[in-house]
Amino acid sequence: MKVREYTNIQNYIDSRENRLLNKTDLLKMVEPQHLQDFEKWKVKDLRNHFGITHKINGKYKNMSGYCFKCFKPLRPDYTQFENYCLDC
């Protein structure tokens, strides 16, 4: 049973439809009259403003409490690695 779950999770992670949004993806959502203001922002600020971090299966999701690479929930003591777990 655990092998099946791991395989499904690994397929979920490796899928090309699941990806972290970068700055250009987030700037495409901004209206043209506000584009110059938002271009000065950092990526993490844009993710917090829009409330989304990933595009998973064609839908935008906020995965801010999870590792950005493997989607495992982050433990509170992972302050050193801001959005990634120790394994990643």
Backbone as JSON Lines, residues from 0, in Angstrom:
{"i":0,"aa":"M","n":[0.82,-1.19,0.0],"ca":[0.0,0.0,0.0],"c":[0.87,1.26,0.0]}
{"i":1,"aa":"K","n":[1.93,1.25,0.81],"ca":[2.79,2.43,0.86],"c":[3.55,2.63,-0.45]}
{"i":2,"aa":"V","n":[3.92,1.54,-1.11],"ca":[4.62,1.66,-2.38],"c":[3.71,2.33,-3.41]}
{"i":3,"aa":"R","n":[2.45,1.97,-3.43],"ca":[1.49,2.56,-4.36],"c":[1.34,4.06,-4.07]}
{"i":4,"aa":"E","n":[1.23,4.42,-2.78],"ca":[1.1,5.84,-2.42],"c":[2.34,6.61,-2.85]}
{"i":5,"aa":"Y","n":[3.52,6.05,-2.62],"ca":[4.75,6.73,-3.0],"c":[4.82,6.91,-4.5]}
{"i":6,"aa":"T","n":[4.42,5.9,-5.24],"ca":[4.45,6.0,-6.69],"c":[3.51,7.09,-7.17]}
{"i":7,"aa":"N","n":[2.32,7.17,-6.6],"ca":[1.37,8.22,-6.98],"c":[1.9,9.6,-6.62]}
{"i":8,"aa":"I","n":[2.5,9.73,-5.47],"ca":[3.06,11.02,-5.06],"c":[4.22,11.4,-5.98]}
{"i":9,"aa":"Q","n":[5.08,10.43,-6.3],"ca":[6.21,10.71,-7.18],"c":[5.73,11.12,-8.56]}
{"i":10,"aa":"N","n":[4.7,10.47,-9.07],"ca":[4.14,10.86,-10.36],"c":[3.53,12.26,-10.27]}
{"i":11,"aa":"Y","n":[2.92,12.56,-9.15],"ca":[2.32,13.87,-8.93],"c":[3.39,14.95,-8.95]}
{"i":12,"aa":"I","n":[4.51,14.68,-8.31],"ca":[5.6,15.65,-8.23],"c":[6.28,15.82,-9.59]}
{"i":13,"aa":"D","n":[6.48,14.73,-10.31],"ca":[7.22,14.77,-11.57],"c":[6.4,15.27,-12.75]}
{"i":14,"aa":"S","n":[5.12,15.44,-12.57],"ca":[4.26,15.87,-13.67],"c":[4.67,17.26,-14.15]}
{"i":15,"aa":"R","n":[4.62,17.47,-15.45],"ca":[5.0,18.77,-16.01],"c":[3.96,19.84,-15.72]}
{"i":16,"aa":"E","n":[2.75,19.42,-15.38],"ca":[1.7,20.39,-15.1],"c":[1.86,21.01,-13.71]}
{"i":17,"aa":"N","n":[2.66,20.4,-12.87],"ca":[2.87,20.9,-11.52],"c":[4.17,21.7,-11.5]}
{"i":18,"aa":"R","n":[4.04,23.0,-11.32],"ca":[5.27,23.79,-11.32],"c":[5.12,25.03,-10.45]}
{"i":19,"aa":"L","n":[6.24,25.49,-9.97],"ca":[6.32,26.71,-9.19],"c":[6.21,27.9,-10.12]}
{"i":20,"aa":"L","n":[5.38,28.85,-9.76],"ca":[5.22,30.04,-10.6],"c":[6.41,30.97,-10.42]}
{"i":21,"aa":"N","n":[6.93,31.48,-11.52],"ca":[8.04,32.42,-11.44],"c":[7.51,33.85,-11.63]}
{"i":22,"aa":"K","n":[8.4,34.8,-11.66],"ca":[8.01,36.21,-11.71],"c":[7.25,36.56,-12.99]}
{"i":23,"aa":"T","n":[7.68,36.02,-14.12],"ca":[7.0,36.34,-15.38],"c":[5.58,35.81,-15.4]}
{"i":24,"aa":"D","n":[5.36,34.62,-14.8],"ca":[4.0,34.07,-14.72],"c":[3.1,34.97,-13.88]}
{"i":25,"aa":"L","n":[3.64,35.45,-12.78],"ca":[2.84,36.3,-11.89],"c":[2.59,37.68,-12.49]}
{"i":26,"aa":"L","n":[3.56,38.2,-13.24],"ca":[3.37,39.52,-13.85],"c":[2.36,39.5,-14.99]}
{"i":27,"aa":"K","n":[2.11,38.32,-15.56],"ca":[1.08,38.22,-16.6],"c":[-0.31,38.45,-16.05]}
{"i":28,"aa":"M","n":[-0.48,38.31,-14.75],"ca":[-1.79,38.5,-14.11],"c":[-2.08,39.96,-13.78]}
{"i":29,"aa":"V","n":[-1.07,40.8,-13.88],"ca":[-1.2,42.21,-13.5],"c":[-1.77,43.01,-14.68]}
{"i":30,"aa":"E","n":[-2.64,43.95,-14.35],"ca":[-3.18,44.83,-15.38],"c":[-2.07,45.73,-15.92]}
{"i":31,"aa":"P","n":[-2.11,46.09,-17.21],"ca":[-1.01,46.84,-17.83],"c":[-0.71,48.18,-17.16]}
{"i":32,"aa":"Q","n":[-1.7,48.87,-16.62],"ca":[-1.43,50.17,-16.01],"c":[-0.66,50.06,-14.69]}
{"i":33,"aa":"H","n":[-0.66,48.87,-14.06],"ca":[0.05,48.68,-12.8],"c":[1.33,47.85,-12.96]}
{"i":34,"aa":"L","n":[1.68,47.52,-14.17],"ca":[2.8,46.61,-14.42],"c":[4.13,47.18,-13.92]}
{"i":35,"aa":"Q","n":[4.38,48.46,-14.12],"ca":[5.67,49.03,-13.7],"c":[5.83,48.99,-12.18]}
{"i":36,"aa":"D","n":[4.76,49.15,-11.44],"ca":[4.85,49.08,-9.98],"c":[5.17,47.67,-9.51]}
{"i":37,"aa":"F","n":[4.52,46.69,-10.12],"ca":[4.73,45.31,-9.7],"c":[6.06,44.73,-10.18]}
{"i":38,"aa":"E","n":[6.66,45.26,-11.22],"ca":[7.94,44.75,-11.7],"c":[9.06,44.97,-10.68]}
{"i":39,"aa":"K","n":[8.9,45.92,-9.78],"ca":[9.91,46.22,-8.76],"c":[9.85,45.23,-7.59]}
{"i":40,"aa":"W","n":[8.75,44.52,-7.46],"ca":[8.57,43.61,-6.34],"c":[9.39,42.33,-6.52]}
{"i":41,"aa":"K","n":[9.73,41.71,-5.4],"ca":[10.41,40.41,-5.43],"c":[9.37,39.32,-5.66]}
{"i":42,"aa":"V","n":[9.83,38.15,-6.08],"ca":[8.93,37.04,-6.39],"c":[8.13,36.61,-5.16]}
{"i":43,"aa":"K","n":[8.79,36.53,-4.01],"ca":[8.07,36.09,-2.81],"c":[7.0,37.1,-2.41]}
{"i":44,"aa":"D","n":[7.23,38.38,-2.66],"ca":[6.2,39.39,-2.38],"c":[5.02,39.27,-3.34]}
{"i":45,"aa":"L","n":[5.3,38.97,-4.6],"ca":[4.23,38.76,-5.57],"c":[3.4,37.53,-5.22]}
{"i":46,"aa":"R","n":[4.07,36.46,-4.78],"ca":[3.34,35.25,-4.39],"c":[2.44,35.52,-3.19]}
{"i":47,"aa":"N","n":[2.93,36.29,-2.23],"ca":[2.11,36.63,-1.06],"c":[0.95,37.53,-1.45]}
{"i":48,"aa":"H","n":[1.17,38.47,-2.35],"ca":[0.12,39.4,-2.77],"c":[-1.02,38.68,-3.49]}
{"i":49,"aa":"F","n":[-0.67,37.8,-4.43],"ca":[-1.69,37.08,-5.18],"c":[-2.23,35.86,-4.44]}
{"i":50,"aa":"G","n":[-1.48,35.36,-3.46],"ca":[-1.92,34.2,-2.7],"c":[-1.81,32.89,-3.44]}
{"i":51,"aa":"I","n":[-0.92,32.82,-4.42],"ca":[-0.7,31.57,-5.17],"c":[0.79,31.35,-5.34]}
{"i":52,"aa":"T","n":[1.19,30.09,-5.33],"ca":[2.6,29.76,-5.5],"c":[2.83,28.77,-6.63]}
{"i":53,"aa":"H","n":[1.86,27.88,-6.89],"ca":[2.03,26.81,-7.87],"c":[0.87,26.75,-8.84]}
{"i":54,"aa":"K","n":[1.13,26.15,-9.99],"ca":[0.08,25.78,-10.92],"c":[0.08,24.26,-10.97]}
{"i":55,"aa":"I","n":[-0.99,23.67,-10.45],"ca":[-1.09,22.22,-10.33],"c":[-2.31,21.75,-11.1]}
{"i":56,"aa":"N","n":[-2.06,20.92,-12.1],"ca":[-3.13,20.4,-12.96],"c":[-3.99,21.51,-13.55]}
{"i":57,"aa":"G","n":[-3.37,22.59,-13.94],"ca":[-4.07,23.7,-14.58],"c":[-4.76,24.65,-13.62]}
{"i":58,"aa":"K","n":[-4.66,24.41,-12.32],"ca":[-5.3,25.27,-11.32],"c":[-4.23,25.91,-10.45]}
{"i":59,"aa":"Y","n":[-4.45,27.16,-10.07],"ca":[-3.52,27.87,-9.22],"c":[-3.79,27.51,-7.76]}
{"i":60,"aa":"K","n":[-2.72,27.22,-7.01],"ca":[-2.85,26.83,-5.61],"c":[-1.82,27.56,-4.77]}
{"i":61,"aa":"N","n":[-2.18,27.8,-3.52],"ca":[-1.26,28.39,-2.56],"c":[-0.66,27.26,-1.73]}
{"i":62,"aa":"M","n":[0.58,26.95,-1.98],"ca":[1.27,25.88,-1.26],"c":[2.33,26.49,-0.34]}
{"i":63,"aa":"S","n":[2.01,27.58,0.31],"ca":[3.0,28.3,1.1],"c":[3.42,27.56,2.37]}
{"i":64,"aa":"G","n":[2.61,26.67,2.9],"ca":[3.0,25.92,4.1],"c":[3.68,24.61,3.79]}
{"i":65,"aa":"Y","n":[3.98,24.39,2.52],"ca":[4.56,23.13,2.07],"c":[5.89,23.38,1.39]}
{"i":66,"aa":"C","n":[6.68,22.33,1.29],"ca":[7.94,22.41,0.55],"c":[7.61,22.68,-0.92]}
{"i":67,"aa":"F","n":[8.29,23.64,-1.52],"ca":[8.0,24.01,-2.9],"c":[8.44,22.94,-3.9]}
{"i":68,"aa":"K","n":[9.26,21.99,-3.47],"ca":[9.76,20.98,-4.39],"c":[9.02,19.65,-4.26]}
{"i":69,"aa":"C","n":[8.83,19.16,-3.03],"ca":[8.22,17.84,-2.84],"c":[6.82,17.89,-2.26]}
{"i":70,"aa":"F","n":[6.3,19.06,-1.92],"ca":[4.95,19.29,-1.41],"c":[4.67,18.64,-0.06]}
{"i":71,"aa":"K","n":[5.71,18.35,0.72],"ca":[5.5,17.86,2.08],"c":[5.25,19.06,2.99]}
{"i":72,"aa":"P","n":[4.41,18.89,4.02],"ca":[4.2,20.0,4.95],"c":[5.5,20.39,5.65]}
{"i":73,"aa":"L","n":[5.73,21.67,5.79],"ca":[6.95,22.14,6.43],"c":[6.8,22.12,7.94]}
{"i":74,"aa":"R","n":[7.86,21.76,8.61],"ca":[7.88,21.8,10.07],"c":[8.24,23.2,10.51]}
{"i":75,"aa":"P","n":[7.79,23.6,11.7],"ca":[8.05,24.98,12.14],"c":[9.53,25.32,12.33]}
{"i":76,"aa":"D","n":[10.38,24.32,12.53],"ca":[11.79,24.6,12.75],"c":[12.6,24.73,11.46]}
{"i":77,"aa":"Y","n":[11.93,24.78,10.31],"ca":[12.62,24.94,9.03],"c":[12.71,26.41,8.63]}
{"i":78,"aa":"T","n":[13.04,27.26,9.56],"ca":[13.13,28.69,9.24],"c":[14.38,29.0,8.43]}
{"i":79,"aa":"Q","n":[15.38,28.16,8.54],"ca":[16.63,28.37,7.81],"c":[16.41,28.2,6.3]}
{"i":80,"aa":"F","n":[15.61,27.22,5.93],"ca":[15.3,26.96,4.53],"c":[13.88,27.46,4.32]}
{"i":81,"aa":"E","n":[13.72,28.63,3.75],"ca":[12.45,29.35,3.78],"c":[11.27,28.56,3.24]}
{"i":82,"aa":"N","n":[11.36,27.99,2.07],"ca":[10.22,27.29,1.48],"c":[10.54,25.85,1.08]}
{"i":83,"aa":"Y","n":[11.64,25.31,1.61],"ca":[12.04,23.96,1.25],"c":[12.35,23.17,2.5]}
{"i":84,"aa":"C","n":[12.12,21.85,2.46],"ca":[12.44,21.0,3.6],"c":[13.93,20.64,3.59]}
{"i":85,"aa":"L","n":[14.37,20.0,4.63],"ca":[15.79,19.65,4.74],"c":[16.22,18.66,3.67]}
{"i":86,"aa":"D","n":[15.32,17.8,3.23],"ca":[15.66,16.79,2.24],"c":[15.88,17.39,0.85]}
{"i":87,"aa":"C","n":[15.21,18.47,0.57],"ca":[15.31,19.08,-0.77],"c":[16.41,20.12,-0.79]}
